[in-house]
Amino acid sequence: MADIWKATAATVAVRERAPGPIATLRLRRPSADDLARIGALIGTALPTVPNRIADGAARVIWIGPDEWLILGDTASNAAIEAAATDAAAALCVGVGDGRCMFEATGPDAAELLAKATSIDLHPAVFTEAMSAMTLFAQVNAIVDRPPGLDGFRLIFDVSLRDYLRRWFADAIVEFG
């Protein structure tokens, strides 16, 4: 995947990546069967534990008790909605065009991100199976640790892209 933008220092790098397909799934009062059908359809079980992630054919991030973010190319949004036959309401919409994604990698990635968020990003606490919705540099963000990435992925509203590029470019200076 090609970098859209990047800033690098001796011990940390930040890259903006194309977000690819992202969908938001909202289910009101889904049954266990709904969750199982949707998981089978997208090739990844929906996590039901707060702030957890499930990996399979797609990466699914738990956002709230009735909301998930699906990263990756999966079944159509309409098919996902249709699989939730027992839920009181179901909505699955593509949001990838409205998001921007940054990856912070390297030995000081957690230290760089700690400048802008209060969550504990130490690997013993914030593992690859975790995610968080938090404030980052005073704006809403979703933070996760993809497997095989020596760092973190952050997802923001695309309207914040220029602000975040300036923030990262400024914050990375102290890392050489």
Salt bridges, closest charged atoms under 4 A:
ASP3 OD2 - ARG15 NE 3.49
ASP3 OD1 - ARG17 NH1 3.18
GLU16 OE2 - ARG161 NE 2.52
GLU16 OE1 - ARG165 NH2 2.70
ASP34 OD1 - ARG37 NH2 2.48
ASP55 OD2 - ARG59 NH1 2.44
ASP66 OD2 - ARG26 NH2 3.09
GLU67 OE1 - ARG26 NE 3.62
ASP86 OD2 - ARG37 NH2 3.60
GLU103 OE1 - ARG17 NE 3.28
ASP144 OD2 - ARG59 NE 2.56
ASP144 OD1 - ARG153 NE 3.20
GLU174 OE1 - LYS115 NZ 2.48
